[in-house]
Amino acid sequence: MYQIISLFDEYIMKAITTTETMIASDLTNNEQLTQFTDNRERLLSIIDQISKQIDWNSVSEEQKNDLNRKIEYIKNLDVKLLTKLQEYQEEVRREIEQTFKQKENIKGYNLSDVK
């Protein structure tokens, strides 16, 4: 049982470090963002599968509390990451809107009058 809990803890720590790395990174790299989401999805799936194999009644309260703190920390990181992604989304939306307006302004010029 100790090995399964240790494995569970290891994958939780991987999820934490992966999320912290993504929060600190530049979101403009779409390939990195895609890779992060794919890897994180796999990590969370593995964590879920491992947690189903653990007999939580035989786990000490201290270990449960430690694991719960780490899970709560991941939730807090998720909120930070979501906020950062929403800010990036808004920035991209503004850039697209600005580019569209510039394109429309250029359409209004009559270049045939220029000598």
DSSP file (Angstrom, degrees, kcal/mol; ACC not computed):
  #  RESIDUE AA STRUCTURE BP1 BP2  ACC     N-H-->O    O-->H-N    N-H-->O    O-->H-N    TCO  KAPPA ALPHA  PHI   PSI    X-CA   Y-CA   Z-CA
    1    1 A M     >        0   0    0      0, 0.0     4,-2.1     0, 0.0     5,-0.2   0.000 360.0 360.0 360.0 -35.6    0.0    0.0    0.0
    2    2 A Y  H  >  +     0   0    0      1,-0.2     4,-2.5     2,-0.2     5,-0.2   0.878 360.0  54.5 -61.3 -37.6    2.9    2.4    0.8
    3    3 A Q  H  > S+     0   0    0      2,-0.2     4,-2.4     1,-0.2    -1,-0.2   0.889 107.5  49.1 -65.0 -39.4    4.1    2.1   -2.8
    4    4 A I  H  > S+     0   0    0      2,-0.2     4,-2.6     1,-0.2    -1,-0.2   0.915 112.8  47.0 -67.2 -42.2    0.8    3.1   -4.3
    5    5 A I  H  X S+     0   0    0     -4,-2.1     4,-2.6     2,-0.2    -2,-0.2   0.898 112.1  51.0 -65.8 -39.8    0.5    6.1   -2.0
    6    6 A S  H  X S+     0   0    0     -4,-2.5     4,-2.3     2,-0.2    -2,-0.2   0.903 111.3  47.8 -63.2 -41.4    4.1    7.0   -2.8
    7    7 A L  H  X S+     0   0    0     -4,-2.4     4,-2.3     2,-0.2    -2,-0.2   0.904 110.8  51.6 -64.4 -42.4    3.3    6.8   -6.5
    8    8 A F  H  X S+     0   0    0     -4,-2.6     4,-1.9     1,-0.2    -2,-0.2   0.926 111.3  47.7 -58.7 -46.6    0.2    8.9   -6.0
    9    9 A D  H  X S+     0   0    0     -4,-2.6     4,-2.3     1,-0.2    -2,-0.2   0.890 109.2  54.2 -62.8 -40.9    2.2   11.5   -4.2
   10   10 A E  H  X S+     0   0    0     -4,-2.3     4,-1.9     1,-0.2    -1,-0.2   0.914 110.0  45.8 -61.1 -44.3    4.9   11.4   -7.0
   11   11 A Y  H  X S+     0   0    0     -4,-2.3     4,-2.1     2,-0.2    -1,-0.2   0.837 109.8  54.5 -71.0 -31.8    2.3   12.1   -9.7
   12   12 A I  H  X S+     0   0    0     -4,-1.9     4,-2.2     2,-0.2    -1,-0.2   0.924 108.8  49.1 -64.2 -42.5    0.7   14.9   -7.7
   13   13 A M  H  X S+     0   0    0     -4,-2.3     4,-2.7     1,-0.2     5,-0.2   0.879 108.8  52.8 -65.2 -37.0    4.1   16.5   -7.4
   14   14 A K  H  X S+     0   0    0     -4,-1.9     4,-2.5     1,-0.2    -1,-0.2   0.907 108.7  50.2 -63.1 -40.5    4.6   16.2  -11.2
   15   15 A A  H  X S+     0   0    0     -4,-2.1     4,-2.2     2,-0.2    -2,-0.2   0.897 111.2  49.5 -63.5 -39.9    1.2   17.9  -11.7
   16   16 A I  H  X S+     0   0    0     -4,-2.2     4,-2.8     2,-0.2     5,-0.2   0.957 113.6  44.0 -64.2 -51.0    2.2   20.7   -9.4
   17   17 A T  H  X S+     0   0    0     -4,-2.7     4,-2.3     1,-0.2    -2,-0.2   0.887 113.6  51.2 -65.1 -37.8    5.6   21.3  -11.1
   18   18 A T  H  X S+     0   0    0     -4,-2.5     4,-2.0    -5,-0.2    -1,-0.2   0.925 112.9  45.3 -63.8 -43.9    4.1   21.1  -14.5
   19   19 A T  H  X S+     0   0    0     -4,-2.2     4,-2.3     2,-0.2    -2,-0.2   0.907 112.5  50.7 -67.5 -42.0    1.4   23.6  -13.7
   20   20 A E  H  X S+     0   0    0     -4,-2.8     4,-1.8     1,-0.2    -1,-0.2   0.901 109.8  51.4 -62.0 -39.9    3.9   26.0  -12.0
   21   21 A T  H  X S+     0   0    0     -4,-2.3     4,-0.8    -5,-0.2    -1,-0.2   0.909 110.4  48.4 -62.7 -42.1    6.1   25.8  -15.0
   22   22 A M  H >< S+     0   0    0     -4,-2.0     3,-0.5     1,-0.2    -2,-0.2   0.877 108.4  53.5 -68.0 -37.3    3.2   26.6  -17.3
   23   23 A I  H 3< S+     0   0    0     -4,-2.3    -1,-0.2     1,-0.2    -2,-0.2   0.889 112.1  45.9 -63.5 -37.6    2.2   29.6  -15.2
   24   24 A A  H 3< S+     0   0    0     -4,-1.8    -1,-0.2    -5,-0.2    -2,-0.2   0.606 102.6  87.0 -80.1 -11.8    5.7   31.0  -15.4
   25   25 A S  S << S-     0   0    0     -4,-0.8     2,-0.5    -3,-0.5    -3,-0.0  -0.266  88.0 -95.3 -89.0 174.1    6.0   30.4  -19.1
   26   26 A D    >   -     0   0    0      1,-0.1     3,-1.0    -2,-0.1     6,-0.1  -0.775  25.8-153.9 -87.8 123.9    5.0   32.5  -22.1
   27   27 A L  T 3  S+     0   0    0     -2,-0.5    -1,-0.1     1,-0.2     6,-0.1   0.534  80.4  84.0 -78.4  -5.4    1.6   31.5  -23.4
   28   28 A T  T 3   +     0   0    0      1,-0.1     2,-1.3     2,-0.0    -1,-0.2   0.679  67.7  89.2 -73.2 -14.7    2.3   32.7  -26.9
   29   29 A N    <>  -     0   0    0     -3,-1.0     4,-2.1     1,-0.2     5,-0.2  -0.692  58.9-175.2 -84.0  95.5    4.0   29.4  -27.7
   30   30 A N  H  > S+     0   0    0     -2,-1.3     4,-2.5     1,-0.2     5,-0.2   0.846  79.7  55.0 -62.8 -35.8    1.0   27.4  -28.9
   31   31 A E  H  > S+     0   0    0      1,-0.2     4,-2.4     2,-0.2    -1,-0.2   0.918 109.4  46.9 -64.5 -42.6    2.9   24.2  -29.3
   32   32 A Q  H  > S+     0   0    0      2,-0.2     4,-2.5     1,-0.2    -2,-0.2   0.889 112.2  50.8 -65.6 -39.3    4.1   24.3  -25.7
   33   33 A L  H  X S+     0   0    0     -4,-2.1     4,-2.3     2,-0.2    -2,-0.2   0.908 111.5  47.3 -65.1 -42.8    0.6   25.1  -24.5
   34   34 A T  H  X S+     0   0    0     -4,-2.5     4,-2.3     2,-0.2    -2,-0.2   0.917 112.5  49.3 -64.0 -44.0   -0.9   22.2  -26.4
   35   35 A Q  H  X S+     0   0    0     -4,-2.4     4,-2.7    -5,-0.2     5,-0.2   0.905 110.5  51.6 -62.7 -41.5    1.8   19.9  -25.1
   36   36 A F  H  X S+     0   0    0     -4,-2.5     4,-2.9     2,-0.2     5,-0.2   0.939 110.4  47.1 -60.8 -47.8    1.2   21.1  -21.5
   37   37 A T  H  X S+     0   0    0     -4,-2.3     4,-2.2     1,-0.2    -1,-0.2   0.902 113.8  48.3 -65.0 -39.2   -2.6   20.5  -21.7
   38   38 A D  H  X S+     0   0    0     -4,-2.3     4,-2.0     2,-0.2    -1,-0.2   0.944 114.9  44.8 -63.6 -47.3   -2.1   17.0  -23.2
   39   39 A N  H  X S+     0   0    0     -4,-2.7     4,-2.6     1,-0.2    -2,-0.2   0.898 113.6  49.9 -64.4 -40.3    0.5   16.0  -20.6
   40   40 A R  H  X S+     0   0    0     -4,-2.9     4,-2.7    -5,-0.2     5,-0.2   0.891 108.2  53.0 -67.7 -38.3   -1.6   17.5  -17.8
   41   41 A E  H  X S+     0   0    0     -4,-2.2     4,-1.9    -5,-0.2    -1,-0.2   0.922 111.3  46.6 -61.8 -43.2   -4.7   15.6  -18.9
   42   42 A R  H  X S+     0   0    0     -4,-2.0     4,-2.5     2,-0.2    -2,-0.2   0.917 111.6  51.9 -64.4 -42.8   -2.7   12.3  -18.9
   43   43 A L  H  X S+     0   0    0     -4,-2.6     4,-2.7     1,-0.2    -2,-0.2   0.934 110.5  47.0 -58.4 -47.5   -1.2   13.1  -15.5
   44   44 A L  H  X S+     0   0    0     -4,-2.7     4,-2.2     1,-0.2    -1,-0.2   0.853 110.8  52.6 -66.1 -33.5   -4.6   13.8  -14.0
   45   45 A S  H  X S+     0   0    0     -4,-1.9     4,-2.3    -5,-0.2    -1,-0.2   0.913 110.8  47.1 -66.0 -42.4   -6.0   10.6  -15.6
   46   46 A I  H  X S+     0   0    0     -4,-2.5     4,-2.7     2,-0.2     5,-0.2   0.919 111.0  51.8 -64.0 -43.6   -3.2    8.6  -14.0
   47   47 A I  H  X S+     0   0    0     -4,-2.7     4,-2.6     1,-0.2    -2,-0.2   0.913 109.9  50.0 -59.3 -42.8   -3.7   10.3  -10.6
   48   48 A D  H  X S+     0   0    0     -4,-2.2     4,-1.4     2,-0.2    -1,-0.2   0.924 111.2  48.1 -61.9 -45.5   -7.4    9.3  -10.9
   49   49 A Q  H  X S+     0   0    0     -4,-2.3     4,-0.6     1,-0.2    -2,-0.2   0.897 113.1  47.7 -63.9 -40.8   -6.6    5.7  -11.7
   50   50 A I  H >X S+     0   0    0     -4,-2.7     3,-1.3     1,-0.2     4,-0.6   0.918 107.8  55.5 -66.0 -42.3   -4.1    5.4   -8.9
   51   51 A S  H >< S+     0   0    0     -4,-2.6     3,-0.6     1,-0.3    -1,-0.2   0.817 102.0  57.8 -62.4 -29.4   -6.5    7.0   -6.4
   52   52 A K  H 3< S+     0   0    0     -4,-1.4    -1,-0.3     1,-0.2    -2,-0.2   0.736 104.3  52.7 -70.9 -21.5   -9.1    4.4   -7.2
   53   53 A Q  H << S+     0   0    0     -3,-1.3     2,-0.4    -4,-0.6    -1,-0.2   0.571  89.9  96.4 -89.3 -10.3   -6.6    1.6   -6.2
   54   54 A I  S << S-     0   0    0     -4,-0.6     2,-1.2    -3,-0.6     3,-0.1  -0.653  70.4-139.8 -86.4 132.8   -5.9    3.1   -2.8
   55   55 A D    >   -     0   0    0     -2,-0.4     3,-1.8     1,-0.2     4,-0.4  -0.770  19.8-168.2 -86.5  95.4   -7.7    1.8    0.3
   56   56 A W  G >  S+     0   0    0     -2,-1.2     3,-0.8     1,-0.3    -1,-0.2   0.704  78.5  66.6 -65.1 -20.2   -8.2    5.2    1.9
   57   57 A N  G 3  S+     0   0    0      1,-0.2    -1,-0.3    -3,-0.1    -2,-0.0   0.768 101.0  49.6 -70.1 -24.4   -9.3    3.7    5.2
   58   58 A S  G <  S+     0   0    0     -3,-1.8     2,-0.4     2,-0.1    -1,-0.2   0.471  90.0  99.5 -93.5  -1.2   -5.8    2.3    5.7
   59   59 A V  S <  S-     0   0    0     -3,-0.8   -57,-0.0    -4,-0.4    -5,-0.0  -0.689  80.0-113.6 -87.0 136.2   -4.0    5.6    5.0
   60   60 A S     >  -     0   0    0     -2,-0.4     4,-2.4     1,-0.1     5,-0.2  -0.270  19.8-119.1 -66.4 154.4   -2.9    7.5    8.0
   61   61 A E  H  > S+     0   0    0      1,-0.2     4,-2.8     2,-0.2     5,-0.2   0.862 114.1  57.1 -61.6 -36.4   -4.6   10.9    8.7
   62   62 A E  H  > S+     0   0    0      2,-0.2     4,-2.3     1,-0.2    -1,-0.2   0.923 108.9  44.8 -62.5 -44.9   -1.2   12.6    8.4
   63   63 A Q  H  > S+     0   0    0      2,-0.2     4,-2.7     1,-0.2     5,-0.2   0.905 112.9  51.4 -66.2 -41.2   -0.7   11.3    4.9
   64   64 A K  H  X S+     0   0    0     -4,-2.4     4,-2.7     1,-0.2    -2,-0.2   0.933 111.1  48.0 -59.9 -45.6   -4.3   12.1    3.9
   65   65 A N  H  X S+     0   0    0     -4,-2.8     4,-2.3     2,-0.2    -2,-0.2   0.901 111.8  49.8 -62.8 -41.5   -3.8   15.7    5.2
   66   66 A D  H  X S+     0   0    0     -4,-2.3     4,-1.9     2,-0.2    -2,-0.2   0.931 113.6  45.2 -63.1 -46.2   -0.5   16.0    3.3
   67   67 A L  H  X S+     0   0    0     -4,-2.7     4,-2.3     1,-0.2    -2,-0.2   0.884 111.7  52.5 -65.8 -38.5   -2.1   14.8    0.1
   68   68 A N  H  X S+     0   0    0     -4,-2.7     4,-2.5    -5,-0.2    -1,-0.2   0.888 107.2  52.7 -64.4 -38.5   -5.1   17.0    0.5
   69   69 A R  H  X S+     0   0    0     -4,-2.3     4,-2.2     2,-0.2    -1,-0.2   0.913 110.4  48.0 -62.2 -42.0   -2.9   20.0    1.0
   70   70 A K  H  X S+     0   0    0     -4,-1.9     4,-2.1     2,-0.2    -2,-0.2   0.896 111.4  49.8 -66.7 -39.0   -1.1   19.2   -2.3
   71   71 A I  H  X S+     0   0    0     -4,-2.3     4,-2.0     2,-0.2    -2,-0.2   0.904 110.7  49.7 -65.6 -41.0   -4.4   18.7   -4.1
   72   72 A E  H  X S+     0   0    0     -4,-2.5     4,-2.2     2,-0.2    -2,-0.2   0.880 108.3  54.1 -63.5 -37.5   -5.7   22.1   -2.7
   73   73 A Y  H  X S+     0   0    0     -4,-2.2     4,-2.4     1,-0.2    -2,-0.2   0.905 106.6  51.3 -63.3 -41.0   -2.5   23.7   -3.9
   74   74 A I  H  X S+     0   0    0     -4,-2.1     4,-2.5     2,-0.2    -1,-0.2   0.904 108.0  52.6 -61.4 -41.2   -3.1   22.3   -7.4
   75   75 A K  H  X S+     0   0    0     -4,-2.0     4,-1.8     2,-0.2    -2,-0.2   0.910 109.5  48.6 -61.4 -41.8   -6.6   23.8   -7.3
   76   76 A N  H  X S+     0   0    0     -4,-2.2     4,-2.0     1,-0.2    -2,-0.2   0.897 110.7  50.6 -64.9 -40.0   -5.1   27.2   -6.4
   77   77 A L  H  X S+     0   0    0     -4,-2.4     4,-2.9     1,-0.2    -2,-0.2   0.888 106.5  56.1 -63.2 -38.0   -2.6   26.9   -9.2
   78   78 A D  H  X S+     0   0    0     -4,-2.5     4,-2.8     1,-0.2    -1,-0.2   0.895 105.7  50.7 -60.6 -40.6   -5.5   26.0  -11.5
   79   79 A V  H  X S+     0   0    0     -4,-1.8     4,-2.3     2,-0.2    -1,-0.2   0.926 112.1  47.1 -63.6 -44.4   -7.2   29.3  -10.6
   80   80 A K  H  X S+     0   0    0     -4,-2.0     4,-2.4     2,-0.2    -2,-0.2   0.922 113.8  47.9 -62.4 -43.8   -4.0   31.2  -11.3
   81   81 A L  H  X S+     0   0    0     -4,-2.9     4,-2.7     1,-0.2    -2,-0.2   0.912 110.8  50.7 -65.1 -42.4   -3.5   29.4  -14.6
   82   82 A L  H  X S+     0   0    0     -4,-2.8     4,-2.5     2,-0.2    -1,-0.2   0.905 110.3  50.1 -61.2 -41.8   -7.1   30.0  -15.6
   83   83 A T  H  X S+     0   0    0     -4,-2.3     4,-2.2     2,-0.2    -2,-0.2   0.923 111.8  47.9 -62.1 -44.5   -6.7   33.7  -14.8
   84   84 A K  H  X S+     0   0    0     -4,-2.4     4,-2.3     1,-0.2    -2,-0.2   0.903 112.2  49.2 -64.3 -41.0   -3.5   33.9  -16.9
   85   85 A L  H  X S+     0   0    0     -4,-2.7     4,-2.6     2,-0.2    -2,-0.2   0.886 110.5  50.3 -65.8 -38.8   -5.2   32.1  -19.8
   86   86 A Q  H  X S+     0   0    0     -4,-2.5     4,-2.2     2,-0.2    -1,-0.2   0.892 110.3  50.0 -66.6 -38.7   -8.2   34.4  -19.7
   87   87 A E  H  X S+     0   0    0     -4,-2.2     4,-2.2     2,-0.2    -2,-0.2   0.912 112.3  47.8 -64.0 -41.8   -5.9   37.4  -19.7
   88   88 A Y  H  X S+     0   0    0     -4,-2.3     4,-2.6     2,-0.2    -2,-0.2   0.904 110.0  52.5 -64.8 -41.6   -4.0   36.0  -22.7
   89   89 A Q  H  X S+     0   0    0     -4,-2.6     4,-2.4     1,-0.2    -2,-0.2   0.913 110.0  48.4 -60.0 -43.2   -7.3   35.2  -24.5
   90   90 A E  H  X S+     0   0    0     -4,-2.2     4,-2.3     2,-0.2    -1,-0.2   0.893 110.5  51.5 -65.2 -40.1   -8.4   38.8  -24.0
   91   91 A E  H  X S+     0   0    0     -4,-2.2     4,-2.2     2,-0.2    -2,-0.2   0.919 111.3  47.2 -62.2 -44.9   -5.1   40.1  -25.3
   92   92 A V  H  X S+     0   0    0     -4,-2.6     4,-2.5     2,-0.2    -2,-0.2   0.899 110.5  52.9 -64.2 -40.7   -5.4   38.0  -28.4
   93   93 A R  H  X S+     0   0    0     -4,-2.4     4,-2.5     1,-0.2    -2,-0.2   0.916 109.5  48.6 -61.1 -43.4   -9.0   39.1  -28.9
   94   94 A R  H  X S+     0   0    0     -4,-2.3     4,-2.6     2,-0.2    -1,-0.2   0.905 110.9  50.7 -63.4 -41.4   -7.9   42.8  -28.7
   95   95 A E  H  X S+     0   0    0     -4,-2.2     4,-2.5     2,-0.2    -2,-0.2   0.911 111.6  47.4 -63.9 -42.0   -5.0   42.2  -31.2
   96   96 A I  H  X S+     0   0    0     -4,-2.5     4,-2.5     2,-0.2    -2,-0.2   0.918 112.7  49.4 -64.5 -43.1   -7.4   40.5  -33.7
   97   97 A E  H  X S+     0   0    0     -4,-2.5     4,-2.3    -5,-0.2    -2,-0.2   0.911 112.1  48.1 -62.3 -42.8   -9.9   43.3  -33.3
   98   98 A Q  H  X S+     0   0    0     -4,-2.6     4,-2.4     2,-0.2    -2,-0.2   0.910 111.6  49.7 -65.2 -42.9   -7.2   45.9  -33.9
   99   99 A T  H  X S+     0   0    0     -4,-2.5     4,-2.2     1,-0.2    -2,-0.2   0.906 110.6  50.4 -62.7 -42.0   -5.9   44.1  -36.9
  100  100 A F  H  X S+     0   0    0     -4,-2.5     4,-2.3     2,-0.2    -2,-0.2   0.916 110.5  49.2 -62.7 -43.8   -9.4   43.9  -38.4
  101  101 A K  H  X S+     0   0    0     -4,-2.3     4,-2.3     1,-0.2    -2,-0.2   0.902 110.7  50.4 -63.4 -40.9  -10.0   47.6  -37.8
  102  102 A Q  H  X S+     0   0    0     -4,-2.4     4,-2.2     2,-0.2    -1,-0.2   0.901 109.7  50.9 -63.9 -39.9   -6.7   48.4  -39.5
  103  103 A K  H  X S+     0   0    0     -4,-2.2     4,-1.8     1,-0.2    -2,-0.2   0.917 110.6  48.9 -62.5 -43.5   -7.6   46.2  -42.5
  104  104 A E  H  X S+     0   0    0     -4,-2.3     4,-0.9     1,-0.2    -2,-0.2   0.878 110.1  51.7 -64.6 -37.8  -11.0   48.0  -42.7
  105  105 A N  H >< S+     0   0    0     -4,-2.3     3,-0.5     1,-0.2     4,-0.4   0.890 108.3  51.1 -66.0 -38.8   -9.2   51.4  -42.6
  106  106 A I  H >< S+     0   0    0     -4,-2.2     3,-1.3     1,-0.2    -1,-0.2   0.858 102.5  60.6 -67.3 -34.7   -6.9   50.4  -45.4
  107  107 A K  H 3< S+     0   0    0     -4,-1.8    -1,-0.2     1,-0.3    -2,-0.2   0.806  96.7  62.4 -60.7 -29.0   -9.8   49.3  -47.6
  108  108 A G  T << S+     0   0    0     -4,-0.9     2,-0.3    -3,-0.5    -1,-0.3   0.650  81.4  98.4 -74.7 -15.5  -11.1   52.9  -47.4
  109  109 A Y    <   -     0   0    0     -3,-1.3     2,-0.9    -4,-0.4     3,-0.1  -0.552  65.9-146.1 -76.0 135.2   -8.1   54.4  -49.2
  110  110 A N    >   -     0   0    0     -2,-0.3     3,-1.1     1,-0.1     4,-0.2  -0.849  17.9-179.3-100.5  98.2   -8.5   55.0  -52.8
  111  111 A L  G >  S+     0   0    0     -2,-0.9     3,-0.8     1,-0.2    -1,-0.1   0.605  70.6  75.6 -77.1 -11.5   -5.0   54.4  -54.2
  112  112 A S  G 3  S+     0   0    0      1,-0.2    -1,-0.2    -3,-0.1    -2,-0.0   0.716  89.6  59.5 -72.8 -18.7   -6.0   55.2  -57.8
  113  113 A D  G <  S+     0   0    0     -3,-1.1     2,-0.3     2,-0.0    -1,-0.2   0.636  83.3  99.6 -80.9 -14.9   -5.9   58.9  -56.9
  114  114 A V    <         0   0    0     -3,-0.8    -3,-0.0    -4,-0.2     0, 0.0  -0.562 360.0 360.0 -78.1 131.6   -2.3   58.8  -55.8
  115  115 A K              0   0    0     -2,-0.3    -1,-0.1     0, 0.0    -3,-0.0   0.420 360.0 360.0-102.7 360.0    0.1   60.1  -58.5
